[in-house]
Amino acid sequence: MIIQKVSIVIDILMFQKNNITELKKAAFGRLPIVFELDLTENQISNVSIRAFDGLLQLLSLSFRSNNISFIPNGAFYGLVSLR
């Protein structure tokens, strides 16, 4: 058997309390079908431009209780479905 195409569907990615300190460009790779991302209670202080690039169908994003003081223009580039 040959598998030609694999689609990954992840409803929710929960990374709460993981001591994440920064989000680099395309930090989550190419996961086109992720609907919710929770980064609550980490140590995020740096968010790069296009940090969420590749999350094409992301509907909900939470990163409260972090150390973010500035988010650059373009950090949310490509999040066309975000509510």
Kinemage of the C-alpha trace (Angstrom):
@kinemage 1
@onewidth
@group {chain A} dominant
@subgroup {mainchain}
@vectorlist {calphas} color= white
{ca met a 1} P 0.000 0.000 0.000
{ca ile a 2} L 1.253 3.482 -0.885
{ca ile a 3} L -0.002 6.494 1.041
{ca gln a 4} L 0.093 9.498 -1.233
{ca lys a 5} L -1.409 12.204 0.937
{ca val a 6} L -1.954 12.478 4.667
{ca ser a 7} L -4.175 15.189 6.143
{ca ile a 8} L -3.661 16.139 9.750
{ca val a 9} L -6.682 17.453 11.631
{ca ile a 10} L -6.117 18.730 15.152
{ca asp a 11} L -9.070 20.425 16.771
{ca ile a 12} L -7.263 21.877 19.776
{ca leu a 13} L -3.585 22.369 20.618
{ca met a 14} L -3.170 23.036 24.329
{ca phe a 15} L 0.261 24.251 25.435
{ca gln a 16} L -0.716 25.719 28.800
{ca lys a 17} L 1.997 26.072 31.467
{ca asn a 18} L 4.857 24.805 29.283
{ca asn a 19} L 7.387 27.574 29.963
{ca ile a 20} L 7.383 28.630 26.301
{ca thr a 21} L 9.386 31.867 26.095
{ca glu a 22} L 9.095 32.905 22.447
{ca leu a 23} L 7.183 32.270 19.258
{ca lys a 24} L 9.423 32.332 16.198
{ca lys a 25} L 8.222 32.603 12.592
{ca ala a 26} L 5.939 29.654 11.742
{ca ala a 27} L 6.415 28.332 15.283
{ca phe a 28} L 3.870 25.566 14.757
{ca gly a 29} L 4.950 24.511 11.283
{ca arg a 30} L 2.300 23.808 8.717
{ca leu a 31} L -0.804 22.555 10.470
{ca pro a 32} L -3.572 23.790 8.186
{ca ile a 33} L -6.408 22.294 10.228
{ca val a 34} L -6.062 23.457 13.825
{ca phe a 35} L -9.096 25.261 15.161
{ca glu a 36} L -7.993 26.341 18.641
{ca leu a 37} L -4.563 27.163 20.113
{ca asp a 38} L -4.114 27.766 23.841
{ca leu a 39} L -0.798 29.196 25.040
{ca thr a 40} L -2.091 30.378 28.421
{ca glu a 41} L 0.284 30.770 31.383
{ca asn a 42} L 3.628 30.407 29.663
{ca gln a 43} L 6.581 32.785 29.780
{ca ile a 44} L 6.145 34.189 26.266
{ca ser a 45} L 7.853 37.557 25.966
{ca asn a 46} L 8.748 37.615 22.267
{ca val a 47} L 6.388 37.071 19.337
{ca ser a 48} L 7.969 37.162 15.868
{ca ile a 49} L 6.431 38.407 12.650
{ca arg a 50} L 4.355 35.591 11.096
{ca ala a 51} L 4.614 33.529 14.283
{ca phe a 52} L 1.360 31.755 13.468
{ca asp a 53} L 2.072 31.255 9.772
{ca gly a 54} L 0.700 27.898 8.598
{ca leu a 55} L -2.305 27.789 10.939
{ca leu a 56} L -4.675 28.500 8.092
{ca gln a 57} L -7.965 27.638 9.799
{ca leu a 58} L -7.247 28.790 13.342
{ca leu a 59} L -10.451 30.140 14.873
{ca ser a 60} L -9.436 30.793 18.473
{ca leu a 61} L -6.119 31.887 19.993
{ca ser a 62} L -5.457 32.427 23.696
{ca phe a 63} L -2.171 33.528 25.200
{ca arg a 64} L -3.226 35.317 28.359
{ca ser a 65} L -0.997 35.356 31.446
{ca asn a 66} L 2.287 35.676 29.573
{ca asn a 67} L 5.020 38.333 29.608
{ca ile a 68} L 4.224 39.940 26.253
{ca ser a 69} L 4.767 43.695 26.165
{ca phe a 70} L 4.857 44.182 22.377
{ca ile a 71} L 3.453 42.313 19.387
{ca pro a 72} L 4.920 43.372 16.019
{ca asn a 73} L 2.826 44.159 12.954
{ca gly a 74} L 2.482 40.983 10.938
{ca ala a 75} L 2.582 38.588 13.899
{ca phe a 76} L -0.917 37.392 13.004
{ca tyr a 77} L -0.373 37.414 9.237
{ca gly a 78} L -2.298 34.599 7.549
{ca leu a 79} L -4.838 34.051 10.324
{ca val a 80} L -7.748 34.708 8.017
{ca ser a 81} L -10.239 32.624 10.027
{ca leu a 82} L -9.436 33.993 13.489
{ca arg a 83} L -12.510 35.263 15.352
